[in-house]
Amino acid sequence: MERIEVFYRGHVQGVGFRYNACEQADGLVVTGWVQNLPDRRVQMVAEGSVGDLKELLRRIDFSMSGNIRDKSVAWQAATGQLAPFQIKH
């Protein structure tokens, strides 16, 4: 199990990005959350197998390609303490 922390930049707020991320996580064995940040970025934290996490990133990149200008991904060891994937408010 691995953990990723991702920061997305671009036109990523007010366009259904968080809802879309939850939809893309459906069917994958991942836990975590996605939230808007005050500086207009979106932050996502997710845990799962390397394969599922890479697939989640691929799905989000494909489905939101017109909105994402840049992203940073940090891979870490999983904590096993995240709830089912959800929008964090």
Residue, then its C-alpha position, 0 to 999 in steps of 0.5 A: m500500500e502506498r499514499i499519494e498527496v497531489f496538488y492540482r493547479g489550473h482551472v480546477q475549482g468551480v468545475g466539478f473537479r472534486y466530484n469528478a475525482c470521486e467518480q474516477a475513484d469508483g471501482l478502484v480500491v482506494t481511500g482518501w479525500v479531495q478538497n479545495l484550497p484557499d489558493r485555488r489549488v485542489q489537494m488530493v490524498a489517497e491510499g491504495s495499491v500502486g496500480d490503483l493509485k496510478e490508474l486514479l491519477r490517469r483517470i483524473d488527468f484524462s477526464m480533467s485535461g482541459n482544466i489541469r495546468d500543473k500537478s505535483v505528486a508526492w509518494q509516501a508510505a500508507t498510514g491505513q487511516l483514511a476513510p472511503f474516498q470522499i470530498k473533504h469540506 
